[in-house]
């Protein structure tokens, strides 16, 4: 039986980072992976979708080049090459994870892991047979997968999840998307820019319902500008697939026909079949219960990433992985979810951190700065969107920042740092920003909040 200080189950952005940090701290570490190094993020999530989003953005820029005096002729999409580029990006990064683990002398075992008992992991090897691992500490990083409601028949060719959508060989002429959360909106933006006719149906009253209401409204306008048909406050009554495509029956007597249906209604946490009950690890609604150190109810067993049901984002998984590895090594480490930024890679992008205006309540006040007043955005021809700051009415401490616009996923980092440092709107307003740049929007929004906006 191989013995390790730390065994990590799962090699996504949480798992492989945890193993690398453990190795840095002098611990003998092992990663068990049942599928492919890099987990969902690198193989079926963050990275491949962003490669497609970039291709879609380039396609849009090419189509609009004429207004800048750039003549490119008729723009066409070679979807096979788009997918090939996506695969090349994925392969490069997953190979990089393998290199990092090898360099750090982290062992990799390919197979499906189960907690045999406390301190022991049984692995059903992918090539057959079983291997037993003994571990002083165990970190569970098994992630999640697309939810597949039982009422829907998933056949792959016509009715699919995001996993299958990433493997499409041809660009569909039309796409029906069920779910207007961040995954549904990202795919709607990608397919629409590449040339598909897209329809999005969301049961709640607006797209991106978990984000600030102004964000959802702005993205709805942007998608409609791309000729995406948006139905909110609408339920899907039935979904039928045939040889020619799919037919979705909606509430109110509406129906939608499309070549394929993409179901984006959440994700299922992969906490089953791990032997958690046998060793006493508490699980609530599929989520492994952890404390601020990412330790479960059983000392020495940690859980990180989506499977904890906390904040289901790759960068949070990585942060949790570092916290778990350090705490497992005897260091005092904990995670604070208050200042975690997030991004939605639609066109335009969305970046957000902290509380929405509704969450902040009566004790807070919000202010918006429209991007048409920002020189860099005007020069780029991307003035749809805004920067919104939510701050405490008395202390003026920044409670949330919400951005819709070009490179919002990058600009939001400033908002996250501001919140981590407990900055006030006054400090943001008087922090000199380079001109012309997109982060100036945060400074301008802070000035609007204070009542002395310059360009709004």
Secondary structure, DSSP 4 states (H G I P E B T S, - for coil): -EEEEEEEE--STTHHHHHHHHHHTT--EEEEESS-TTHHHHHHSHHHHHHHHHHHHHHHHHHTGGGGT----S----HHHHHHHHHHHHHHHHHHHHHHHHHTT-EEEEEEEEEEETTEEEEEETTSSEEEEEEEEEEE---EEE---TTS---SSSEE-HHHHTT-SS--SEEEEE--SHHHHHHHHHHHHHT-EEEEEESSSSSSTTS-HHHHHHHHHHHHHTT-EEEES--EEEEEEETTEEEEEEGGG-EEEESEEEE-S-EEE--TTS-HHHHT--EETTEEP--TTSB-SSTTEEE-GGGGTS---HHHHHHHHHHHHHHHTT-------TT-EEEE-SSSEEEEEE--HHHHGGGEEEEEEEGGG-HHHHHHT----EEEEEEETTT-BEEEEEEEETTHHHHHHHHHHHHHTT-BHHHHHTS---SS-TTHHHHHHHHHHHT--S--
